[in-house]
Amino acid sequence: MTKIIKPYKNSDLGKKEQVAKMFDAISKNYDGLNRVISLGIDIKWRKKVVEIVGKNNPKQILDIATGTGDLALMMAELNPDKIIGLDISEGMLAVGKEKIANVNLSEKIEMVVGDSEEMPFDDNTFDAITVSFGVRNFANLDKGIQEIARVLKPSGVLVILETSNPTKFPFKQGYKLYTNLFLPVIGKLFSKDKVAYSYLSESANSFPFGVAFNNILQKNGFTHTEDKPVTFGVATIYTARL
């Protein structure tokens, strides 16, 4: 069973509410911090996701845990009819809406406040669903994946980009040092929420990856799953079909 890690250990709020509170607090600095923390490599990973999604020629795309809309904006180049970005953080979505308006894509990309475990969409709605660095924030991972399977068309594709842990020397040791020391320090220097990046590093280190996450996908409705580690295994791209 996946260990439940929450941002605020002394809070009585549930994980869902804590995650929303945390991302609201760091929303203004999130994009800049992400570029610093990932050294910009996260943009390259998202491009790979867009490439995989594009092979499905999707008309209706859902980007779950869309945050400030980075991936949703990149997928606009696929020229779908509609992209919906879903997130529980109104603060992150507000930043995303501004970015989308600045490039005149407000009619193409709609940002929606919503819960990934109870989505306001009909069954079999989307040709493609993406999640980038979001599944580890689900309060109930199984329920979230089951809900994704519900709203995805039988012919559709799910593409997930998520952190993972390198398994080979010296990348394994270097990554642990990076996530346990460097990431929280940078987060505390630049973010007003002092626990946010400690939570992000802790959740990244403990989240199941590779075969373990494939098994979770298969347990919850997906029959064809594939995982591809990127950048020495510090992240993994999962492709899944019903």
Phi and psi in degrees as GROMACS dihedral restraints (atoms count N, CA, C in turn):
[ dihedral_restraints ]
;  ai    aj    ak    al  type     phi  dphi    fc
    3     4     5     6     1   -68.9    20    10
    4     5     6     7     1   129.8    20    10
    6     7     8     9     1   -67.6    20    10
    7     8     9    10     1   133.8    20    10
    9    10    11    12     1   -87.0    20    10
   10    11    12    13     1   116.2    20    10
   12    13    14    15     1  -112.7    20    10
   13    14    15    16     1   128.8    20    10
   15    16    17    18     1  -114.6    20    10
   16    17    18    19     1   151.5    20    10
   18    19    20    21     1   -63.7    20    10
   19    20    21    22     1   -44.7    20    10
   21    22    23    24     1  -112.1    20    10
   22    23    24    25     1   100.1    20    10
   24    25    26    27     1   -68.0    20    10
   25    26    27    28     1   -23.3    20    10
   27    28    29    30     1   -98.8    20    10
   28    29    30    31     1    10.5    20    10
   30    31    32    33     1   -95.7    20    10
   31    32    33    34     1   147.2    20    10
   33    34    35    36     1   -86.2    20    10
   34    35    36    37     1    -7.2    20    10
   36    37    38    39     1   -67.3    20    10
   37    38    39    40     1   151.5    20    10
   39    40    41    42     1   -72.2    20    10
   40    41    42    43     1   168.1    20    10
   42    43    44    45     1   -58.3    20    10
   43    44    45    46     1   -42.5    20    10
   45    46    47    48     1   -57.1    20    10
   46    47    48    49     1   -48.7    20    10
   48    49    50    51     1   -67.6    20    10
   49    50    51    52     1   -37.3    20    10
   51    52    53    54     1   -66.4    20    10
   52    53    54    55     1   -41.1    20    10
   54    55    56    57     1   -63.8    20    10
   55    56    57    58     1   -43.3    20    10
   57    58    59    60     1   -61.1    20    10
   58    59    60    61     1   -44.9    20    10
   60    61    62    63     1   -61.4    20    10
   61    62    63    64     1   -43.8    20    10
   63    64    65    66     1   -63.3    20    10
   64    65    66    67     1   -48.3    20    10
   66    67    68    69     1   -69.9    20    10
   67    68    69    70     1   -31.1    20    10
   69    70    71    72     1   -59.8    20    10
   70    71    72    73     1   -41.2    20    10
   72    73    74    75     1   -69.3    20    10
   73    74    75    76     1   -33.3    20    10
   75    76    77    78     1  -103.9    20    10
   76    77    78    79     1     5.6    20    10
   78    79    80    81     1   -58.4    20    10
   79    80    81    82     1   -38.5    20    10
   81    82    83    84     1   -67.5    20    10
   82    83    84    85     1   -31.7    20    10
   84    85    86    87     1  -101.4    20    10
   85    86    87    88     1    -3.4    20    10
   87    88    89    90     1   -61.2    20    10
   88    89    90    91     1   -47.9    20    10
   90    91    92    93     1   -61.5    20    10
   91    92    93    94     1   -47.0    20    10
   93    94    95    96     1   -64.2    20    10
   94    95    96    97     1   -42.0    20    10
   96    97    98    99     1   -64.7    20    10
   97    98    99   100     1   -39.2    20    10
   99   100   101   102     1   -60.0    20    10
  100   101   102   103     1   -43.0    20    10
  102   103   104   105     1   -62.7    20    10
  103   104   105   106     1   -40.2    20    10
  105   106   107   108     1   -68.0    20    10
  106   107   108   109     1   -48.9    20    10
  108   109   110   111     1   -65.6    20    10
  109   110   111   112     1   -38.8    20    10
  111   112   113   114     1   -92.8    20    10
  112   113   114   115     1    -0.8    20    10
  114   115   116   117     1    58.8    20    10
  115   116   117   118     1    26.3    20    10
  117   118   119   120     1    81.4    20    10
  118   119   120   121     1    -2.5    20    10
  120   121   122   123     1   -69.3    20    10
  121   122   123   124     1   -23.7    20    10
  123   124   125   126     1   -61.2    20    10
  124   125   126   127     1   -27.5    20    10
  126   127   128   129     1   -65.9    20    10
  127   128   129   130     1   -41.3    20    10
  129   130   131   132     1   -63.4    20    10
  130   131   132   133     1   -40.7    20    10
  132   133   134   135     1   -63.5    20    10
  133   134   135   136     1   -42.8    20    10
  135   136   137   138     1   -64.4    20    10
  136   137   138   139     1   -34.7    20    10
  138   139   140   141     1   -61.9    20    10
  139   140   141   142     1   -36.4    20    10
  141   142   143   144     1   -65.7    20    10
  142   143   144   145     1   -38.6    20    10
  144   145   146   147     1   -62.4    20    10
  145   146   147   148     1   -45.7    20    10
  147   148   149   150     1   -59.7    20    10
  148   149   150   151     1   -40.6    20    10
  150   151   152   153     1   -61.9    20    10
  151   152   153   154     1   -43.0    20    10
  153   154   155   156     1   -66.0    20    10
  154   155   156   157     1   -45.9    20    10
  156   157   158   159     1   -60.9    20    10
  157   158   159   160     1   -39.6    20    10
  159   160   161   162     1   -61.3    20    10
  160   161   162   163     1   -28.1    20    10
  162   163   164   165     1   -64.2    20    10
  163   164   165   166     1   -18.8    20    10
  165   166   167   168     1   -91.6    20    10
  166   167   168   169     1    -3.1    20    10
  168   169   170   171     1    46.5    20    10
  169   170   171   172     1    54.3    20    10
  171   172   173   174     1   -73.0    20    10
  172   173   174   175     1   143.0    20    10
  174   175   176   177     1  -101.0    20    10
  175   176   177   178     1   -32.9    20    10
  177   178   179   180     1  -121.3    20    10
  178   179   180   181     1   117.5    20    10
  180   181   182   183     1  -120.9    20    10
  181   182   183   184     1   137.0    20    10
  183   184   185   186     1  -116.4    20    10
  184   185   186   187     1   125.2    20    10
  186   187   188   189     1  -110.1    20    10
  187   188   189   190     1   105.5    20    10
  189   190   191   192     1   -86.1    20    10
  190   191   192   193     1   145.1    20    10
  192   193   194   195     1    55.5    20    10
  193   194   195   196     1    46.8    20    10
  195   196   197   198     1   -66.8    20    10
  196   197   198   199     1   -21.8    20    10
  198   199   200   201     1    62.1    20    10
  199   200   201   202     1  -122.4    20    10
  201   202   203   204     1   -92.9    20    10
  202   203   204   205     1    11.5    20    10
  204   205   206   207     1    84.4    20    10
  205   206   207   208     1    16.0    20    10
  207   208   209   210     1   -54.2    20    10
  208   209   210   211     1   -51.9    20    10
  210   211   212   213     1   -70.1    20    10
  211   212   213   214     1   -39.6    20    10
  213   214   215   216     1   -58.2    20    10
  214   215   216   217     1   -43.0    20    10
  216   217   218   219     1   -63.4    20    10
  217   218   219   220     1   -41.0    20    10
  219   220   221   222     1   -66.9    20    10
  220   221   222   223     1   -33.9    20    10
  222   223   224   225     1   -75.7    20    10
  223   224   225   226     1   -11.5    20    10
  225   226   227   228     1   -61.0    20    10
  226   227   228   229     1   -25.9    20    10
  228   229   230   231     1   -66.5    20    10
  229   230   231   232     1   -15.8    20    10
  231   232   233   234     1   -78.9    20    10
  232   233   234   235     1    -7.7    20    10
  234   235   236   237     1    55.5    20    10
  235   236   237   238     1    49.4    20    10
  237   238   239   240     1   -74.4    20    10
  238   239   240   241     1   169.5    20    10
  240   241   242   243     1   -69.9    20    10
  241   242   243   244     1   -38.5    20    10
  243   244   245   246     1  -153.5    20    10
  244   245   246   247     1   140.6    20    10
  246   247   248   249     1  -122.5    20    10
  247   248   249   250     1   128.3    20    10
  249   250   251   252     1  -111.8    20    10
  250   251   252   253     1   125.4    20    10
  252   253   254   255     1  -101.4    20    10
  253   254   255   256     1   121.4    20    10
  255   256   257   258     1  -111.9    20    10
  256   257   258   259     1   135.3    20    10
  258   259   260   261     1  -158.7    20    10
  259   260   261   262     1   152.8    20    10
  261   262   263   264     1   -89.6    20    10
  262   263   264   265     1    -8.2    20    10
  264   265   266   267     1   -98.1    20    10
  265   266   267   268     1   110.9    20    10
  267   268   269   270     1   -65.9    20    10
  268   269   270   271     1   -31.9    20    10
  270   271   272   273     1   -63.8    20    10
  271   272   273   274     1   -45.5    20    10
  273   274   275   276     1   -64.5    20    10
  274   275   276   277     1   -42.1    20    10
  276   277   278   279     1   -64.6    20    10
  277   278   279   280     1   -36.1    20    10
  279   280   281   282     1   -61.2    20    10
  280   281   282   283     1   -42.2    20    10
  282   283   284   285     1   -64.8    20    10
  283   284   285   286     1   -42.7    20    10
  285   286   287   288     1   -62.8    20    10
  286   287   288   289     1   -42.6    20    10
  288   289   290   291     1   -60.1    20    10
  289   290   291   292     1   -38.6    20    10
  291   292   293   294     1   -65.5    20    10
  292   293   294   295     1   -42.6    20    10
  294   295   296   297     1   -62.9    20    10
  295   296   297   298     1   -41.7    20    10
  297   298   299   300     1   -66.2    20    10
  298   299   300   301     1   -42.3    20    10
  300   301   302   303     1   -63.7    20    10
  301   302   303   304     1   -36.0    20    10
  303   304   305   306     1   -64.6    20    10
  304   305   306   307     1   -22.8    20    10
  306   307   308   309     1  -112.1    20    10
  307   308   309   310     1    17.7    20    10
  309   310   311   312     1    57.1    20    10
  310   311   312   313     1    44.5    20    10
  312   313   314   315     1  -118.6    20    10
  313   314   315   316     1    18.1    20    10
  315   316   317   318     1   -63.6    20    10
  316   317   318   319     1   -28.1    20    10
  318   319   320   321     1   -78.6    20    10
  319   320   321   322     1   -27.2    20    10
  321   322   323   324     1   -84.9    20    10
  322   323   324   325     1   -38.8    20    10
  324   325   326   327     1  -114.8    20    10
  325   326   327   328     1   121.1    20    10
  327   328   329   330     1  -110.1    20    10
  328   329   330   331     1   128.1    20    10
  330   331   332   333     1   -99.2    20    10
  331   332   333   334     1   126.6    20    10
  333   334   335   336     1  -126.7    20    10
  334   335   336   337     1   129.8    20    10
  336   337   338   339     1   -76.5    20    10
  337   338   339   340     1   124.0    20    10
  339   340   341   342     1  -170.9    20    10
  340   341   342   343     1   165.1    20    10
  342   343   344   345     1  -100.2    20    10
  343   344   345   346     1   125.1    20    10
  345   346   347   348     1   -63.4    20    10
  346   347   348   349     1   -18.9    20    10
  348   349   350   351     1   -92.9    20    10
  349   350   351   352     1    -8.8    20    10
  351   352   353   354     1  -145.6    20    10
  352   353   354   355     1    74.4    20    10
  354   355   356   357     1   -82.2    20    10
  355   356   357   358     1   142.7    20    10
  357   358   359   360     1   -84.8    20    10
  358   359   360   361     1    46.3    20    10
  360   361   362   363     1  -128.3    20    10
  361   362   363   364     1   152.7    20    10
  363   364   365   366     1   -71.7    20    10
  364   365   366   367     1   162.1    20    10
  366   367   368   369     1   -59.3    20    10
  367   368   369   370     1   149.1    20    10
  369   370   371   372     1    54.3    20    10
  370   371   372   373     1    48.2    20    10
  372   373   374   375     1   -94.8    20    10
  373   374   375   376     1   -37.7    20    10
  375   376   377   378     1  -110.0    20    10
  376   377   378   379     1   143.0    20    10
  378   379   380   381     1   -80.3    20    10
  379   380   381   382     1   -27.6    20    10
  381   382   383   384     1  -148.6    20    10
  382   383   384   385     1   140.9    20    10
  384   385   386   387     1  -129.3    20    10
  385   386   387   388     1   134.3    20    10
  387   388   389   390     1  -124.7    20    10
  388   389   390   391     1   152.0    20    10
  390   391   392   393     1  -142.1    20    10
  391   392   393   394     1   119.3    20    10
  393   394   395   396     1  -115.8    20    10
  394   395   396   397     1   116.9    20    10
  396   397   398   399     1    53.9    20    10
  397   398   399   400     1    44.4    20    10
  399   400   401   402     1  -129.3    20    10
  400   401   402   403     1   -26.9    20    10
  402   403   404   405     1   -66.6    20    10
  403   404   405   406     1   -27.3    20    10
  405   406   407   408     1   -72.8    20    10
  406   407   408   409     1   -10.4    20    10
  408   409   410   411     1   -94.0    20    10
  409   410   411   412     1    -3.9    20    10
  411   412   413   414     1   -62.5    20    10
  412   413   414   415     1   136.8    20    10
  414   415   416   417     1   -70.6    20    10
  415   416   417   418     1   -38.9    20    10
  417   418   419   420     1  -127.8    20    10
  418   419   420   421     1    98.8    20    10
  420   421   422   423     1   -60.4    20    10
  421   422   423   424     1   -45.2    20    10
  423   424   425   426     1   -61.1    20    10
  424   425   426   427     1   -45.8    20    10
  426   427   428   429     1   -64.0    20    10
  427   428   429   430     1   -40.4    20    10
  429   430   431   432     1   -61.9    20    10
  430   431   432   433     1   -42.8    20    10
  432   433   434   435     1   -70.2    20    10
  433   434   435   436     1   -38.6    20    10
  435   436   437   438     1   -61.3    20    10
  436   437   438   439     1   -37.8    20    10
  438   439   440   441     1   -68.7    20    10
  439   440   441   442     1   -37.4    20    10
  441   442   443   444     1   -61.7    20    10
  442   443   444   445     1   -44.6    20    10
  444   445   446   447     1   -61.4    20    10
  445   446   447   448     1   -33.3    20    10
  447   448   449   450     1   -66.1    20    10
  448   449   450   451     1   -44.0    20    10
  450   451   452   453     1   -90.4    20    10
  451   452   453   454     1    -5.6    20    10
  453   454   455   456     1   -86.2    20    10
  454   455   456   457     1   136.4    20    10
  456   457   458   459     1   -65.7    20    10
  457   458   459   460     1   150.9    20    10
  459   460   461   462     1   -55.7    20    10
  460   461   462   463     1   -28.6    20    10
  462   463   464   465     1   -93.2    20    10
  463   464   465   466     1     2.4    20    10
  465   466   467   468     1   -82.1    20    10
  466   467   468   469     1   175.5    20    10
  468   469   470   471     1  -130.4    20    10
  469   470   471   472     1   140.8    20    10
  471   472   473   474     1  -108.8    20    10
  472   473   474   475     1   127.1    20    10
  474   475   476   477     1  -125.3    20    10
  475   476   477   478     1   121.6    20    10
  477   478   479   480     1  -118.4    20    10
  478   479   480   481     1   130.1    20    10
  480   481   482   483     1  -110.3    20    10
  481   482   483   484     1   121.5    20    10
  483   484   485   486     1  -146.7    20    10
  484   485   486   487     1   155.5    20    10
  486   487   488   489     1   -64.5    20    10
  487   488   489   490     1   151.4    20    10
  489   490   491   492     1  -147.2    20    10
  490   491   492   493     1   176.6    20    10
  492   493   494   495     1  -112.1    20    10
  493   494   495   496     1   124.7    20    10
  495   496   497   498     1   -56.9    20    10
  496   497   498   499     1   144.3    20    10
  498   499   500   501     1  -111.0    20    10
  499   500   501   502     1    -7.6    20    10
  501   502   503   504     1  -108.7    20    10
  502   503   504   505     1   144.9    20    10
  504   505   506   507     1   -69.6    20    10
  505   506   507   508     1   140.1    20    10
  507   508   509   510     1   -95.7    20    10
  508   509   510   511     1     5.4    20    10
  510   511   512   513     1   -65.3    20    10
  511   512   513   514     1   -35.8    20    10
  513   514   515   516     1   -60.1    20    10
  514   515   516   517     1   -48.9    20    10
  516   517   518   519     1   -68.8    20    10
  517   518   519   520     1   -40.9    20    10
  519   520   521   522     1   -64.8    20    10
  520   521   522   523     1   -38.9    20    10
  522   523   524   525     1   -68.8    20    10
  523   524   525   526     1   -38.2    20    10
  525   526   527   528     1   -62.9    20    10
  526   527   528   529     1   -42.9    20    10
  528   529   530   531     1   -62.1    20    10
  529   530   531   532     1   -42.6    20    10
  531   532   533   534     1   -63.6    20    10
  532   533   534   535     1   -48.8    20    10
  534   535   536   537     1   -74.8    20    10
  535   536   537   538     1   -32.6    20    10
  537   538   539   540     1   -82.4    20    10
  538   539   540   541     1   -27.5    20    10
  540   541   542   543     1  -115.0    20    10
  541   542   543   544     1   -57.3    20    10
  543   544   545   546     1   -66.4    20    10
  544   545   546   547     1   -49.4    20    10
  546   547   548   549     1   -60.5    20    10
  547   548   549   550     1   -50.7    20    10
  549   550   551   552     1   -62.2    20    10
  550   551   552   553     1   -36.3    20    10
  552   553   554   555     1   -64.9    20    10
  553   554   555   556     1   -46.6    20    10
  555   556   557   558     1   -61.7    20    10
  556   557   558   559     1   -43.1    20    10
  558   559   560   561     1   -59.5    20    10
  559   560   561   562     1   -43.6    20    10
  561   562   563   564     1   -69.3    20    10
  562   563   564   565     1   -30.9    20    10
  564   565   566   567     1   -70.7    20    10
  565   566   567   568     1   -37.1    20    10
  567   568   569   570     1  -110.1    20    10
  568   569   570   571     1    -9.0    20    10
  570   571   572   573     1  -115.3    20    10
  571   572   573   574     1   142.5    20    10
  573   574   575   576     1   -77.1    20    10
  574   575   576   577     1   -14.8    20    10
  576   577   578   579     1   -96.4    20    10
  577   578   579   580     1   103.2    20    10
  579   580   581   582     1   -71.0    20    10
  580   581   582   583     1   -19.5    20    10
  582   583   584   585     1   -97.7    20    10
  583   584   585   586     1   -11.3    20    10
  585   586   587   588     1   -57.0    20    10
  586   587   588   589     1   -50.4    20    10
  588   589   590   591     1   -80.6    20    10
  589   590   591   592     1   -17.8    20    10
  591   592   593   594     1   -68.1    20    10
  592   593   594   595     1   -42.3    20    10
  594   595   596   597     1   -62.9    20    10
  595   596   597   598     1   -44.6    20    10
  597   598   599   600     1   -62.7    20    10
  598   599   600   601     1   -38.4    20    10
  600   601   602   603     1   -72.8    20    10
  601   602   603   604     1   -39.3    20    10
  603   604   605   606     1   -65.8    20    10
  604   605   606   607     1   -43.1    20    10
  606   607   608   609     1   -68.1    20    10
  607   608   609   610     1   -34.0    20    10
  609   610   611   612     1   -65.8    20    10
  610   611   612   613     1   -41.5    20    10
  612   613   614   615     1   -70.2    20    10
  613   614   615   616     1   -25.8    20    10
  615   616   617   618     1  -102.5    20    10
  616   617   618   619     1    -9.7    20    10
  618   619   620   621     1   -73.3    20    10
  619   620   621   622     1   137.1    20    10
  621   622   623   624     1   -65.6    20    10
  622   623   624   625     1   140.9    20    10
  624   625   626   627     1  -139.7    20    10
  625   626   627   628     1   168.8    20    10
  627   628   629   630     1    63.5    20    10
  628   629   630   631     1  -130.9    20    10
  630   631   632   633     1   -59.1    20    10
  631   632   633   634     1   -38.2    20    10
  633   634   635   636     1   -60.3    20    10
  634   635   636   637     1   -42.6    20    10
  636   637   638   639     1   -75.5    20    10
  637   638   639   640     1   -35.7    20    10
  639   640   641   642     1   -55.1    20    10
  640   641   642   643     1   -42.5    20    10
  642   643   644   645     1   -62.2    20    10
  643   644   645   646     1   -37.8    20    10
  645   646   647   648     1   -66.3    20    10
  646   647   648   649     1   -41.1    20    10
  648   649   650   651     1   -61.5    20    10
  649   650   651   652     1   -43.7    20    10
  651   652   653   654     1   -68.9    20    10
  652   653   654   655     1   -35.2    20    10
  654   655   656   657     1   -64.9    20    10
  655   656   657   658     1   -25.2    20    10
  657   658   659   660     1  -111.8    20    10
  658   659   660   661     1    26.0    20    10
  660   661   662   663     1   117.7    20    10
  661   662   663   664     1    -9.5    20    10
  663   664   665   666     1   -99.1    20    10
  664   665   666   667     1   132.9    20    10
  666   667   668   669     1  -102.8    20    10
  667   668   669   670     1   -27.5    20    10
  669   670   671   672     1  -115.5    20    10
  670   671   672   673     1   108.8    20    10
  672   673   674   675     1  -129.3    20    10
  673   674   675   676     1   146.9    20    10
  675   676   677   678     1  -146.0    20    10
  676   677   678   679     1   140.3    20    10
  678   679   680   681     1  -123.2    20    10
  679   680   681   682     1   137.6    20    10
  681   682   683   684     1  -130.5    20    10
  682   683   684   685     1   105.1    20    10
  684   685   686   687     1   -65.2    20    10
  685   686   687   688     1   145.5    20    10
  687   688   689   690     1  -128.4    20    10
  688   689   690   691     1   151.3    20    10
  690   691   692   693     1    49.4    20    10
  691   692   693   694     1    63.9    20    10
  693   694   695   696     1    63.4    20    10
  694   695   696   697     1    14.1    20    10
  696   697   698   699     1    94.1    20    10
  697   698   699   700     1    11.4    20    10
  699   700   701   702     1   -76.1    20    10
  700   701   702   703     1   -14.3    20    10
  702   703   704   705     1  -146.3    20    10
  703   704   705   706     1   162.0    20    10
  705   706   707   708     1  -139.4    20    10
  706   707   708   709     1   139.9    20    10
  708   709   710   711     1  -104.9    20    10
  709   710   711   712     1   122.6    20    10
  711   712   713   714     1  -106.1    20    10
  712   713   714   715     1   132.9    20    10
  714   715   716   717     1  -117.4    20    10
  715   716   717   718     1   127.9    20    10
  717   718   719   720     1  -139.1    20    10
  718   719   720   721     1   144.8    20    10
  720   721   722   723     1  -132.7    20    10
  721   722   723   724     1   155.8    20    10
